[in-house]
């Protein structure tokens, strides 16, 4: 496999239109076959070029690291499994809650109605399988950043519901905020420490990290790709997490907050592929790993495993050019990780596409072109 010319063209096409910085690493049959970075980390402030060591705001790719940590804990804790109620680990998450619309994260002032059903949901019926498949009935998002930090935990633990659990698939940040807290409760340590001990250190991912708000960062800001210029903060986000709610939580959450370089993200994908092939770098049983990348929930063209998005028949899906066993995840900032077991492929693509704003059309087309280019060469 030699995708250099094709992928170079894709990377150059997106530069200064879709993003100011990007890094792509492709692995095929356990070997790195492509690795390149383009652009600059923050053109309005510095001429520092992006490299393969540049850390990107991983946004929702954080969720696959947290998924990996949680599944490893399941492999180690015989008293907790996928169908354990969340309240067994987070006792406050129980009791009757109303079903109602939630605030639209992309259209301020608008509300999202998932279900016309009224009534209440007993939160104690929600399981970890529900959280991992985004079928828990939870709102996709809440404006937690408007609250004082000390109120955020209670707002999530006592949240209302958007639909009855198990009846829809609604991608939910709240579900992964809860999952991050469950990782802390089960491991007995903070989320950064748990991820380090369970995932990052065992896999040698030495450059993936949280960047806690107001604390000394693990790497200098010059090694981080900047993201959006926020009106609400009157500043471009550079070295601080882009996600408003994660920022309000101090930069550390189960749904967003991690930063890292493309090679480390690709290494996580390779570890999942290795585990599915019978090796055990993740500390997760092969059966549990296979369950995680098998169909667990479906809603129209949306197909979910445990923490992972699965291959979709939708032609605009980033998984569509890949094999039908493909699984992956995207991040709002312009990041993605996809694994194609049929081709023994791992594709890690990190960009700072929100540098130019939140219109997703450009990154969707770019990611499709990238995956098509890789698939043609494999």
Secondary structure, DSSP 8 states (H G I E B T S, - for coil): ---HHHHHHHHHHHBTTTBSEEEEEEEETTEEEEEEEEEBS-TTT---B--TT-BEE-GGGHHHHHHHHHHHHHHH-TT--TTSBGGGTSTTS-SEEEB--EE-SSSTT-EE------SEEEGGG-BHHHHHHT-S-B-S---GGGS-HHHHHHHHHT--BSS-TTS-----HHHHHHHHHHHHHHHSS-HHHHHIIIIIHHHT-TT-EE--TTS--SS-GGGB----EETTTTEE-SSS-S-HHHHHTTS--SSS-EEE-HHHHHHHHHHHHHHHTT--SSSS-HHHHHHHTS--EEETTEEE-SSSEE--S-TTSTTTTS-TT-EEEEETTTEEEEEETTTTEEEEEEE-GGGG-S--HHHHHHHHHHHHHHHHH-
